[in-house]
Amino acid sequence: MIVSRLTVFILWRFVPLAHPSSAFVVLLLLLFLGVGRVVGQTNVMESDPLTPRKILVYDMIGAYAGISNNMQGGSFLTACDCEFTGGAKTSFAGGLVFERLTKSRLTFGAMLGFESRSIDARFLEIEGVTQRSPATSQEFVVPMTFRNTAEVAISMASMSPFIKMTFFDFAYVRAGPSFGYIFSSSLKHTKELVDDSIRFPNGEVASVSLTGSDTRSVVLEDGSFPEINALQISALLSAGFEIHFTKKFFLGPVAQYVLPFTAVSKRGSDFTIRSFQIFLEGRFIF
């Protein structure tokens, strides 16, 4: 308290406030000092008015689970050299979390997680296809619309150390690197006929189908994703709230953004999958 008042006096006496930037610096420092005083006691577990306050350093362990909105960056190619962009999908993320509190407002920890970074990407194309007229048996090349769909399924385990800063005893932000390993991947490319009917140059209208197939779609590729980069490096930025249900149990929502630095595969151009995750996290002191 004395240090804060002395700092305020020095800033007021010696820092010129005529310039707006100087006033902003002073206000920023005062805010930092105020926040430091608020959050500097988050580790206080017990207090006896007859004895000095005890600041305990303790460990916490817990788990988290929720949804992951995955978004594609760059592009990737399938076996037919079809290029896919703009893929997205909602999948699952979950795991364990460990925290080691210190005697400051900083917390060190790590997350051991499982993530499904899966996406579905699509595009339409028009091709000239030979079709036979039912009335005249004459063959014509007519334009037909096809939908190409690539279903990419990726499962990975990750280890993410982080630094966490708590504000006002219930809100926090944390950040750190993430090191992931892809242990399972697959790619399924399906080509589907969109048009139900076509008009021949002679004016005749007829239903259409894929040549040599009784269905309206065909699977062009189905197997493991080619040229996968198993090691994935990303950055994590999280923000959340924690509710103290008991003295030793904390529960709250977390929003987390995953920014990848490593391409998923060499088959394409800068193909990455970033994620925005929302999950529920519970921790207890042990």
C-alpha positions as CSV (number, residue, x, y, z in Angstrom):
1,M,0.0,0.0,0.0
2,I,2.8,2.4,0.9
3,V,4.7,1.4,-2.2
4,S,1.7,2.1,-4.4
5,R,1.1,5.6,-2.8
6,L,4.8,6.4,-3.2
7,T,4.7,5.3,-6.8
8,V,1.6,7.5,-7.5
9,F,3.3,10.5,-5.9
10,I,6.5,10.0,-8.0
11,L,4.5,9.6,-11.2
12,W,2.4,12.7,-10.4
13,R,5.4,14.8,-9.5
14,F,7.9,14.0,-12.1
15,V,6.1,12.6,-15.2
16,P,4.8,15.5,-17.4
17,L,1.2,14.9,-18.2
18,A,0.8,17.6,-20.8
19,H,1.2,15.0,-23.6
20,P,-1.7,12.5,-23.9
21,S,0.7,9.6,-24.2
22,S,2.3,10.5,-20.9
23,A,-1.1,10.4,-19.2
24,F,-1.9,7.1,-20.8
25,V,1.4,5.6,-19.4
26,V,0.6,6.9,-15.9
27,L,-3.0,5.4,-16.0
28,L,-1.7,2.1,-17.4
29,L,0.9,1.8,-14.5
30,L,-1.8,2.7,-11.9
31,L,-4.1,0.1,-13.4
32,F,-1.3,-2.5,-13.3
33,L,-0.6,-1.8,-9.7
34,G,-4.3,-2.0,-8.8
35,V,-4.7,-5.3,-10.6
36,G,-1.6,-6.7,-9.0
37,R,-3.0,-5.9,-5.6
38,V,-6.3,-7.6,-6.5
39,V,-5.0,-10.8,-8.0
40,G,-1.9,-11.2,-5.8
41,Q,-3.9,-13.1,-3.2
42,T,-5.5,-15.8,-5.3
43,N,-3.4,-18.4,-3.6
44,V,-4.6,-17.5,-0.1
45,M,-6.3,-20.6,1.3
46,E,-6.8,-19.7,4.9
47,S,-6.3,-16.7,7.1
48,D,-6.2,-16.4,10.9
49,P,-6.7,-12.9,12.2
50,L,-4.4,-13.7,15.2
51,T,-1.5,-14.9,13.0
52,P,0.2,-13.7,9.9
53,R,-1.5,-14.6,6.7
54,K,-0.4,-17.8,5.0
55,I,0.1,-18.0,1.3
56,L,0.1,-21.7,0.3
57,V,1.5,-23.1,-2.9
58,Y,-0.5,-26.1,-4.0
59,D,-1.1,-28.4,-7.0
60,M,-4.3,-28.8,-8.9
61,I,-5.4,-31.6,-11.3
62,G,-8.5,-31.9,-13.4
63,A,-10.1,-32.6,-16.8
64,Y,-11.8,-30.8,-19.6
65,A,-14.2,-31.8,-22.5
66,G,-16.1,-29.9,-25.1
67,I,-16.5,-29.1,-28.8
68,S,-13.9,-27.9,-31.3
69,N,-14.8,-25.9,-34.4
70,N,-12.1,-26.8,-36.9
71,M,-11.4,-24.5,-39.9
72,Q,-9.1,-25.2,-42.8
73,G,-6.2,-23.0,-43.9
74,G,-4.5,-23.4,-47.2
75,S,-5.5,-26.2,-49.6
76,F,-4.9,-30.0,-50.1
77,L,-5.1,-32.3,-53.1
78,T,-6.7,-35.7,-53.5
79,A,-5.5,-38.5,-55.8
80,C,-7.2,-37.0,-58.9
81,D,-5.4,-33.7,-58.2
82,C,-8.7,-32.1,-57.1
83,E,-8.0,-29.1,-54.9
84,F,-10.0,-28.5,-51.8
85,T,-10.2,-25.3,-49.7
86,G,-12.4,-23.8,-47.0
87,G,-13.2,-27.0,-45.1
88,A,-14.7,-27.0,-41.7
89,K,-16.3,-29.3,-39.1
90,T,-17.3,-29.4,-35.5
91,S,-15.7,-32.3,-33.5
92,F,-14.5,-33.2,-30.0
93,A,-11.7,-32.1,-27.7
94,G,-10.9,-33.3,-24.2
95,G,-8.1,-34.3,-21.8
96,L,-6.4,-33.7,-18.5
97,V,-5.0,-30.5,-17.0
98,F,-2.4,-29.9,-14.3
99,E,-1.5,-26.7,-12.5
100,R,1.2,-25.6,-10.1
101,L,0.4,-22.4,-8.3
102,T,3.1,-20.0,-7.2
103,K,3.3,-17.2,-4.7
104,S,2.4,-14.7,-7.4
105,R,-0.5,-14.2,-9.7
106,L,1.1,-16.5,-12.3
107,T,0.3,-20.2,-12.5
108,F,2.3,-22.8,-14.5
109,G,0.6,-25.9,-15.9
110,A,0.2,-28.4,-18.7
111,M,-2.6,-30.0,-20.7
112,L,-2.6,-33.5,-22.0
113,G,-5.3,-33.7,-24.6
114,F,-7.0,-35.6,-27.3
115,E,-8.3,-33.7,-30.3
116,S,-10.3,-34.6,-33.4
117,R,-9.2,-32.1,-36.0
118,S,-11.5,-33.3,-38.7
119,I,-12.9,-31.2,-41.6
120,D,-15.3,-31.6,-44.6
121,A,-14.5,-29.7,-47.7
122,R,-16.6,-29.3,-50.9
123,F,-16.8,-27.7,-54.3
124,L,-19.0,-27.9,-57.4
125,E,-17.8,-28.5,-60.9
126,I,-19.4,-28.7,-64.4
127,E,-18.2,-31.4,-66.7
128,G,-19.3,-32.5,-70.3
129,V,-20.6,-36.0,-70.0
130,T,-21.8,-38.3,-72.8
131,Q,-25.4,-39.3,-72.4
132,R,-27.6,-41.4,-74.7
133,S,-31.1,-40.1,-75.7
134,P,-33.8,-42.6,-74.6
135,A,-35.9,-41.6,-77.6
136,T,-33.4,-41.7,-80.4
137,S,-30.5,-43.6,-78.9
138,Q,-28.3,-40.8,-80.2
139,E,-25.4,-39.8,-77.9
140,F,-24.8,-36.2,-76.9
141,V,-22.1,-34.5,-74.7
142,V,-24.1,-32.4,-72.2
143,P,-22.9,-30.3,-69.2
144,M,-23.6,-31.9,-65.8
145,T,-23.0,-30.5,-62.3
146,F,-21.1,-32.6,-59.8
147,R,-20.4,-32.1,-56.1
148,N,-16.9,-33.2,-54.8
149,T,-16.7,-33.8,-51.1
150,A,-13.6,-34.6,-49.1
151,E,-14.0,-36.0,-45.6
152,V,-10.8,-35.6,-43.6
153,A,-10.6,-37.3,-40.2
154,I,-7.6,-36.6,-38.0
155,S,-7.1,-37.8,-34.4
156,M,-4.2,-36.5,-32.4
157,A,-2.8,-36.4,-28.9
158,S,-1.2,-33.2,-27.6
159,M,0.9,-31.9,-24.8
160,S,0.6,-28.2,-24.0
161,P,2.6,-26.4,-21.3
162,F,1.2,-23.0,-20.4
163,I,1.4,-19.9,-18.2
164,K,-1.8,-18.7,-16.6
165,M,-2.6,-15.3,-15.2
166,T,-5.7,-14.8,-12.9
167,F,-7.7,-11.6,-12.6
168,F,-10.3,-10.8,-9.8
169,D,-10.1,-14.3,-8.4
170,F,-12.4,-15.8,-11.0
171,A,-11.2,-14.9,-14.5
172,Y,-8.0,-15.9,-16.2
173,V,-6.1,-16.1,-19.5
174,R,-3.4,-18.6,-20.4
175,A,-1.1,-19.2,-23.3
176,G,1.6,-21.5,-24.4
177,P,2.9,-23.9,-27.1
178,S,1.2,-27.2,-28.1
179,F,3.0,-30.3,-29.4
180,G,0.7,-32.8,-31.1
181,Y,1.1,-36.2,-32.7
182,I,-1.3,-37.4,-35.3
183,F,-1.9,-41.1,-34.7
184,S,-4.8,-41.7,-37.1
185,S,-5.9,-40.0,-40.3
186,S,-8.2,-40.8,-43.2
187,L,-9.4,-39.2,-46.5
188,K,-12.5,-40.0,-48.4
189,H,-13.3,-38.3,-51.7
190,T,-16.8,-38.7,-53.0
191,K,-18.1,-37.4,-56.3
192,E,-21.9,-36.9,-56.5
193,L,-24.2,-36.1,-59.4
194,V,-26.2,-33.0,-58.5
195,D,-28.5,-32.7,-61.6
196,D,-31.7,-34.8,-61.7
197,S,-32.3,-34.2,-65.4
198,I,-30.8,-32.8,-68.5
199,R,-32.0,-31.2,-71.8
200,F,-30.5,-32.6,-75.0
201,P,-29.7,-30.3,-77.9
202,N,-32.8,-31.6,-79.7
203,G,-35.0,-30.4,-76.9
204,E,-35.6,-33.8,-75.2
205,V,-35.5,-33.8,-71.4
206,A,-34.3,-37.0,-69.7
207,S,-33.2,-38.2,-66.3
208,V,-29.4,-38.7,-65.8
209,S,-27.1,-41.1,-64.1
210,L,-23.5,-41.9,-63.8
211,T,-22.0,-44.0,-66.5
212,G,-21.5,-47.6,-65.4
213,S,-23.1,-47.0,-62.0
214,D,-26.6,-47.4,-60.5
215,T,-26.0,-44.8,-57.9
216,R,-25.7,-41.0,-58.1
217,S,-22.3,-40.9,-56.4
218,V,-18.9,-42.7,-56.6
219,V,-16.0,-42.9,-54.2
220,L,-12.8,-41.8,-55.9
221,E,-10.4,-42.2,-52.9
222,D,-10.8,-43.8,-49.5
223,G,-7.8,-44.5,-47.2
224,S,-5.2,-42.8,-45.1
225,F,-4.3,-39.2,-45.7
226,P,-1.2,-39.1,-47.9
227,E,2.1,-37.6,-46.9
228,I,0.9,-36.7,-43.4
229,N,3.1,-34.7,-41.0
230,A,2.7,-36.5,-37.7
231,L,4.3,-33.9,-35.5
232,Q,2.1,-30.8,-35.1
233,I,3.2,-27.6,-33.4
234,S,0.7,-24.9,-32.5
235,A,0.1,-22.0,-30.1
236,L,-2.7,-21.9,-27.6
237,L,-4.5,-18.9,-26.2
238,S,-7.3,-19.5,-23.7
239,A,-9.6,-17.4,-21.5
240,G,-12.0,-18.7,-18.9
241,F,-13.9,-18.3,-15.7
242,E,-13.8,-20.6,-12.6
243,I,-16.5,-21.0,-10.0
244,H,-15.3,-22.1,-6.5
245,F,-17.9,-24.7,-5.7
246,T,-15.9,-25.8,-2.6
247,K,-12.7,-24.7,-1.1
248,K,-10.8,-27.3,-3.2
249,F,-13.0,-27.7,-6.3
250,F,-13.2,-25.3,-9.3
251,L,-15.4,-25.5,-12.3
252,G,-16.0,-23.2,-15.3
253,P,-16.2,-22.6,-19.0
254,V,-13.1,-22.1,-21.2
255,A,-12.7,-20.6,-24.7
256,Q,-9.5,-21.6,-26.5
257,Y,-8.0,-20.8,-29.9
258,V,-5.5,-23.1,-31.5
259,L,-3.1,-21.5,-34.1
260,P,-1.1,-24.1,-36.0
261,F,2.4,-23.6,-37.3
262,T,2.9,-26.9,-39.0
263,A,1.2,-28.1,-42.2
264,V,-1.0,-31.2,-41.8
265,S,0.3,-32.7,-45.1
266,K,2.7,-32.1,-47.9
267,R,0.0,-32.9,-50.4
268,G,-1.2,-29.3,-50.9
269,S,-0.3,-25.7,-50.2
270,D,0.1,-24.7,-46.5
271,F,-2.7,-27.1,-45.4
272,T,-3.4,-26.4,-41.7
273,I,-6.4,-26.8,-39.4
274,R,-7.0,-24.2,-36.8
275,S,-9.6,-24.6,-34.0
276,F,-11.8,-22.5,-31.8
277,Q,-12.7,-24.7,-28.8
278,I,-15.3,-24.3,-26.1
279,F,-15.2,-26.7,-23.2
280,L,-16.0,-27.2,-19.5
281,E,-13.0,-27.6,-17.2
282,G,-13.0,-28.8,-13.6
283,R,-10.0,-28.9,-11.2
284,F,-9.5,-29.8,-7.6
285,I,-6.6,-29.3,-5.1
286,F,-4.8,-32.4,-4.1
